[in-house]
Amino acid sequence: MTKQKKLEEQLKHLAYFDGLTNIYNRSYFLDKSSEQLKNAIQTKAPLSFILFDIDYFKKINDHYGHLIGDAAIRHVVSICKKELEHESIFGRYGGEEFVLCLPGKSISDAAKIAEKIRAAIELTPLNTNQELIFVTASFGVSDLNPYAKTLEVLLHESDQALYASKESGRNAVHLAFNGSYVGFDPMVTINK
């Protein structure tokens, strides 16, 4: 590979991927999700979004320092990657906040995925070689429906559901249903 070609590849990588986590950055995630949304609308296929963030992340940074904070972010990303299917679009939305676009997944499917990731994060502490740090995350889930048909609305609905998870005590999954936000119980079937 020539130096020019390597430089082009590096610039392309920097344009699409987050430097800390090596998952999609926010702008590229939004581009890829917009494509999936158009496709889902045209084909009438299900499409869901999950927005989540690390609970009490500021306390991790303040208590352990930014290097451990960065390690916690990478730790959560590695857990998520193990739980996700190939077609999932995974991005860093900002700071300690992450976003998933799930083509072909109903809100019920997405809720189960969110719960699986939530539980895996809770059960897998970050090992800093000096101590174990227990990390949790809060989740909000939305889906393409007659009331939420744009990327902005879908992400807003996910964000509001995420806020409901935080308000309920964190380390939880909430779903957006036409302007209301309901806690997810894995033992209850979702009818929509």
N, C-alpha and C positions, 0 to 999 in steps of 0.2 A: 504494500500500500504506500502510495506517495505521501509526503508530508502534507500536501494540500488536501488530499482525500481524508487523511486522519483528522486534520483540523476541521474539515466540513462535518465529519461524523461527530466530533466532540461538540461543535456548536449546535448541531441538530439535537444531540442528547441534552445539552443544557437548556435548549428551548422547550423541551417536552417533559423533562423529568426534574423532580425535586432533588436537590443536591444531598440532603441529609438522608433521605429514605429510599431514593431510587424508584419511587412510584411517580405517577403522573403529577405534574404541578397543576395548580388550580386552572390556569388558562387552557392548558391542553385537555384536562379533564372536561371542562365545559364544552370545548369543541367536539370532543368524542361523544359526549352525552347528547349534545344537540343533534348529531347524526342519528344516534339511537332513538331519540324522541321522534324525529321525522319518520323514521322507518316504522316505529311502533304505531304511530298514528295512521300511516298509510296501510299497514298490514293488519291493523286492529289487534296487535299482539300486546300482551301485558308488559309493563315496564315499571320498575320500582326504584326508589332511591333510599339510601341510608346515610344519615349524617350522624357522626359521633365524635365525642372528644374524651380525652383523659380527665378523669375526675381529680380535682384538687391539684392540678399540674403545677400551679404557682408554688404550692407548698413543697413539692418535690424539688423544684428549682431553688427555692429559698433555703431549704434545709440541706440538700445534698450538693447543690451547685449545678451549673449549666451543662457540664459534661455528663452528669448522671441524668439530667433532664433530657438531653439528646439521646442517651442510651435508652431511656424509657420510651421515647418516641419510636426509635428503631425496634425496640422490643415488641411494642404493640403492633407495628407494621408486620413484623415477622410472624406473629401469631395469626393475624388476619390473612396473610398470604397462604398459610397452611389450610385455612378454612374455606377459601374462595375457589369457585370454579373458574376455568380458563376464560370464559366470556365476560366475566365481571370486569368492570372498569373501576379502578381504585386510584384515588388521588388524595393528595394532601391539600386540604381546603385552606389551611392557614394555621400557624402555630401548632397547637396540639389537637387540631380538629381535622377530621378525615371524612371523605365522602365516597360512596359507592353508587354506581349505576348498574342495575341488574336487568339486562335485557331478557325478556321471556319469563320474568318472575312476577307473580302476583304479590299483593301486599302480604298475604298469608305466608308465601314462600320467603319473602324478604324478612318478615318478622322472625321466622324460624332461623334464618341465617344470622340476623342480628343477635338473637338470643344465644346462638351457638358461639359466636365470636365473643359476646359479653361474658359468657361462662368460662370460655377458654382464657380470656384475659384475667379474670378473677382468680382462676385456679393455677395460673402460671406466674409466679413472682419473678421479678427481675433480680438476677444474681449479680451483684456488683463485685464479687470476690471478697467483700468485707462483710456484707450482710444481704439478706433478702428483702426486697422492697415490694410490698403488695400494691398492685395497681388495679384500678377499676375504671370503667368507662360507661358513659351514658349515651343512649341511642334514640334517634328519631327516624321514623319510617313513613314514607309517603308512596303513592302510586299514581299512575296516569289514570284519570277518571274524568267524567264530564265537567267537574268543578276545578280540576287541576290539569290544564293542558299545555302549559308553557313551562319551560325549564325554571324560570324565575319563581313561578307559583309552586312548583314541585319542591324546589329547594327551600322555599320559605315554609312550606308545610312541614318538611322534614325538620327544619330548624325549630319550629314551634313545638313539634312533638319532642325534640331533644330537650327543649326548655322544660317541658312538662316532666320529663324523666329527672331532670335536675331538681325541679320543685318537689318531686315526690320522694327525694332522699338520695338520688343518684344511683349509679350501678343498676340501671333499669332500661327497659325498652318501651317506648310509647309509639302509638300509631296515629296517623292523621286520618280522620274520617269526617269529611265535609265541615271543616271548621272546629271540630272537637278533637280532643287528644286522649286516647285511651291506653292505659297500661296493658302491656302484652302479658298474658298468662299462657305458658306453653301447654298447659293442661286443657285449655279451652279452644275449641274449634272456631275459627273465624269464618263467618258467613258474610259474603259481600256480593 
